Amino acid sequence: MSELVVPTMAELMAKGEKSEVLFWVGCAGSFDDRAKKITKAFVKLLNKANVKFAVLGTEESCSGDPARRAGNEFLFQMQAMANIEVMNAYDVQKVVTACPHCFNTLKNEYPDLGGKYVVVHHTQLLKELLDNGRLTIEGGSFEGKKITFHDPCYLGRANDVYEAPRELIQKLDAELVEMKRCKAKGLCCGAGGAQMFKEPEKGNKDINIERTEDALAVKPEFIATGCPFCNTMMTDGIKNKEKEKDIQVMDIAEMIAQAQDL
């Protein structure tokens, strides 16, 4: 396996070089052991497509999404302003992230505070690289497999990004099976709105169990996700149903990297 090449913006600036795109890793992609695998898979794909990218490294702070959703507007603005100051100092133009929460916040909420960037989700960039011929996708181990895609709320309903992830799944020569509730009618995994970081209130069923049942109804072999939070919630749902041996939850970037033997 080739060595992962992950330059920081500071390193590029020291060499007098510029990056095509800033890869915003996000808290989950940086610190959560499961989400780190998504980060690595995406970096492998960027390396393979010869994309000149960089990360902020230790200069990256939380986007502020959980703080704002939980009602702490002061903390959100502090985090956002600190990030914007760093990004503007590096003259960042384009940002890619594998987290729809970061994607939505950077794209729609940072401009009000002076952070104006072209922001894309990692599935959009992968599709762009595919369309430009910089990346090729072979089905590999996913050929003919039944895959269902769970729409992240902040990617789908909040930003109308439905087709890029689905096109990538179809490029794997897999059979895309849609859940009854999908696209604009998709159901939340239960982690949005800062719910990821607290225990659920009393009720008769957790949201992620309800959503996992939606997925199980179409009998997939894989549940594809495009968000580290969704990935956690759907994985927990599959464990709850004791279906880990039958169904795997994977990010689309991981699927493409695995199909390429990266």
N, C-alpha and C positions, 0 to 999 in steps of 0.2 A: 504494500500500500504506500502511495506517495505521501511525502511529508506535507502536513497542512501549512499553507502559507497564509498568515494573518497579520498583515502590516497595520500599524496604528497611524492615525492622521499625523501625530507628532513626528513619527519616523519619516513619513513621506515629505512632510514640510521641511525637515532637516536636510533632506536630499534635494530639495527644490522641485519635488514632483507633485502632481495632483492626481486625485483618484476620480474614476468615472462616477463612483457611487459610494456613499457612506453606508455601511452595514450597521444598522442599529440593532444590537443584540437583545436588549431588554433584560429585565431582572430574571425572568424565568430561564431564558436562554443562557444566562451567565451563571446562575447559582443552582438551579434545580437539576438534579442528576439526570432525570429523564429528558428534560428539555435541552440539556447540553448536547445530547445525541442528535437532535434536530439541527442545532447550530453547526455541529461538525459536518453533518450531511450536506447542508446548504453551502458551507465553505468549500467542500470538495467539489461541488457542482460549479461554483464560481471559479475555482482554480482550473477546472477542466475546460471551462468556456473562455479562459484567459481574460476574465473581467478584472480590470484594475480597480480594486475596492480597498477600503480601509475601515477599521473600527476606531472608536474613541478610547477603548480600553478603560483604564481607571478614571478617565475624564467623563465617562458616561454615568449619569445618575438616573434614577427612576423617572419615567416620563411624567409622572404625576397623576396618571389615570386613576389608580386606586384611591388616592387622596381626594380627588375631586368627586368621584362616584360616592365615596363615603361621607361627603359633605364638608371636607376640610379644604375650603377654597384657598385659604392663606398658604397652606403647605403646598398645594398644587402650584400656585403662582411662584412660590420660592423655587420649587424644583424645576419648573418650566423655564423660568428666567435664567437660572444657572446653566441649563442645557443650551438654551438659545445663544447665550453669550459665548459659550465654547464653540458651538457650530458656526456661528457667524464669524468668529475669529479665524476659523479654517476655511471660510468662504464656501461652505457646503451648499451644493445646488440640488443634488438628488439623494434621496434616502430610501433604503430598502429595509424592511423588517419582517421577521417571521411571526410577529405577534400582532394580531388585529387591534388589540387595545392600544399599543404604541402607535400603530398605523393610523388609527382614527384620531388619536390625540395630536400627533405631529401634523397630520394632514389638515384637520379641521379646527383645532383649538390653538395651536401655536401661532398661526398668522396674526391673531388678535394681540399677541404679545411681541410681535416683531420677528417671528420665526417663519419665513416664507420659503418653503422648499417643495420640490416635486417629490411626493411620497408614494411609494408603491409597496404592495404586499409581495412577499417572496414568490408566490405563485404567478403574479403578474410579470415579474422580472424573468422568471424561468420560461414563461410562455413567449416573452419578447426575445429571449436568447434563442429559443427554438425556432421562432418565425424568421429570425435573422440568419439562421444556419450556424450559429455559434455553439449550439448544443444539439446533440441528437439523442433521441430517446428510443431505447429498444425495450420490448416487453419483459424479456428475461423471465424471472421466476413468477411474474404476475400475469403472464399470458393466459387468457381465458378464465382468470379468476374473477369471482364476484366481489366487487368493491362498492360500498355505499359511502357517500360523502356527507359528512355532517357540516352544515353551514355555520361558521362562527357568526354570532350576532353583529359584531362590529365590522365584519367583512361584507356579509350579505345585506341584511336589512338596513344597516346604517350607511353603507357606502355602495350598494348595488353591484358588488363584485361577485358574480355567480359563475360566469363561464370559464374564466382562466383555470381554476382548479379542476373543473370537470374535463376541460380539453386535455389537460396534462394526464389525467387518469385514463382517458380514452387512448392517448398515445402509448400507454403501457400495454396496449392490445388486451385490455381487461374489459370485463362486462360491467358497466356502470349501472347499478340498480338504485333507483331513487326511493327514499323513504316517503311515506304518505305525506308527512309534514316536511317540506323541503323548500329551498329558495326563499321567496318572500314569505312563505308560510312556515318556515323552519322554526323549530323549538329550541330555546336556549338550553345549554348543557347544565346551567345552574351556577356557573362561576362568575358571570358578569356582574357589573355594578358593585365590585369589591366583595362579592359574596364568597369568592375563593378563599378569603382569609378569615372566615368566621364559621361557626357551626350553624346549620340550618335551624330555623324556628320550628316549633312543633307543628306537625301536620300528619297526613296519612301516608305520604310517599315523597322521597327526595326527587327533585327535578331530574338529576342525572340518571336515576333509575327509570323514570318515565321515558327519557330520551333513549336510553339503552334499549328499552322494549320496542321503541319505534324502529331501531336498527335491526334488532333480532327478528322482527316481523318479516323483513325482506331476505332473511337467511344469507347474509354475506359471509365471505371468508375473511374479509378485511374491512375495518372501518377507517376511512381516510379522514384526517383532520388537517386544519390549516391554522391551528392555534394551540399554544402549549397548555392553556387552561382547559380547553375542550378535550385535549388529549388526556389530561389527568382525570377529568370527570368521566369520560367514556371508558377509560381503563378501569377506574374504580367500579363503574357500572357492570362491566364485563366480569370483574372479579366477584361482585355481589351475586351475579347470576351463575357463577362457577362455569364460565364458558371460555376461560383463558386458553384451553387446549384447542378450541375450535376457531376462535376469532382473534385476530391480532389488530390492535389499534396503532396506526402509524401516521406520521405526518407525510404529506405528499413529497416533500423534499427527500425524506428518508427512502420512500418507495423508488423514486427516480435514481437516487444514488445506489441503492441496492440492485436495481435492475442493470445498472452500468458496472456492477462489481467494484464500486469505488470504496 
